[in-house]
Amino acid sequence: MSHSAQIKIPATYMRGGTSKGVFFKLGDLPERCQQPGAPRDRLLLRVIGSPDPYGAQIDGMGGATSSTSKAVILSKSERPDHDVDYRFGQVGIDKAFVDWSGNCGNLTAAVGSFAISNGLIDRSRIPQNGVCVVRIWQTQIQKTIIAHVPITDGAVQETGDFELDGVTFPAAEVQVEFLDPADDGDEGGSMFPTGNLVDDLDVPGIGTLKATMINAGIPTVFINAAEIGCTGTELREAINTDPVALARFETIRAYGALRMGLIKDLSEAGQRQHTPKVAFVAPPADYTASSGKAITASEIDLNVRALSMGKLHHAMMGTCAVAIATAAAVPGTLVNLAAGGGDRTAVRFGHPSGTLRVGAEATLEGGQWVVKKAIMSRSARVLMSGFVHLPGDAF
């Protein structure tokens, strides 16, 4: 019986924010996988362990959640004034697809660290002690991201006392700036693709919902928790064990994608699971986070829960946090109203694992809302480095 021997590819397994993924240097991939296409997708699927009908990704590096079924490919940037080109793939768990339609804000926090440690940054730009500013070009969303990576004794500092709800242990703080986060590219045009801060979104079988649909960080459909029978204080299990609720959110997501111009037909939504996100908002209220930590209404401006890849996220996606910061900064959006309305440059919101503070400043220019920068703090750490192994005929 013939068989194909395993090959090995240099790789690093990293945590960035509340996500984990497998990181590669573009030049380390097999030659036919150095360009976008089916061979690259097949390789990443096999590395992560998908598609897995058992939904466990036992035969791969994935962790059977949207937060841990991810891959990153980095190379020296081809653009002036940038250090690294960053490609992110959201790998399906039980389906054979890799979604390249958006970014991962959490893993973005690890991009700078990986780039420094793997020779993608000129040594002259890395201080002996201090902060290394890494200029990242995110190829899918065509945006610049700036990572401020702490350096100690000429190397990336990963340990520290910065605590991030949703991550068990403290680590070093990495500040991440998303420049011009509103999507002005091909998909959706302006920050608010419908031209409205709030729309009536007709969803057959569910009703007409108030919705703020925004392209910032990642395309996101915000709805009011109360309109869908939620409180905004739900934890992951409350939604993810309810197939009716999950189906309802997926229907809302599909109709939101259609209204935002991200798809032309509802049938396309299933192959674009990474975007848009659906999030529901509510005014501040007391709740107990998944860790058992008590969150009081007085310490937050609003509650937000978001779904990723068909499931409620255990904390908050970094890109969705950018969308939250941006929408909160624009008076009249559902996010802004849930936080009490008015002019805001930052909000602290509650999520299933705790709280997160994000900031953005919005200005009205020529009748259009513009946000120049959104900022958040995350942390990142190498979990394992070496090689991933996979059958040579897998791609």
C-alpha angles and dihedrals in degrees: 000000000000122000139179119239119233121257127204129223126192109252143154126218109215142176116221116181107314095337137079129207147159113261125206137181107233093232092055093062120094108274096252089053095054090085127059114266147086097310092055092047092049091050094052092045090054093045092052094040103248148187091035116172087196090059092225105100089217092157095055148034097276122109099215095253133092088247093059103035097083143118133196129198120194136185139162107286122261090202125087117251092021130101105199140019111223125203121184128196123193103206120213116237105208096012130067102242140103114210112215095172099106149012135265109230093191096054088045085075089064096046095081093047093050092046093053095045094046101051099258093121123068108253090227089067095054113087122217088235129003132045129329113210109215117196109211128193111204102208099200099051093030093229138134118239124186119208121195104206120189115233127200122182091350095304136095111275109223103166124071145116101277109126122206120188108240093035117089101212132042120249141167117304118246115192113210125197120197107202119211089351096182111100110244095164132100098299114074100339110223131037089268104039095193092050091241134101089214127021136186102242113200111211114180112232092016106053139234112322131190107242139180108206113193139173104211125120087343131354106273137181111210119197134173114264093219093058091062097042096261132123100212091239096087121134124219098267094054091064104026094056091052110081091184091056092046091051090049092053092048090052090051090048093051094050090044091053090051093049091048092052093243092124132024097211133027090238089070094062094081092060092048101056097145095063140080105024122213118219132174124210136201138172117271116290137163118264142151115250122226090262090058092255114144113235115197126204090236093065097053137055096213144340122251131183122184137189125223125188091350098310136089108261116243091228124348132304111242093230091050088050087058089052089050092050092048096046091045090056092057112077113233102028118122089250092051092046093049088054091053101271129253132089114332135174097181141014136193110214133188120237132173094277098041134281139326132192119215132172139206137155121218129198132185110236122176091341093307127105113239129190116191098187143007120196136197139157123235136156134229138197139179109243099180137352133192126068140336115219126212138156112280092231095052094097 
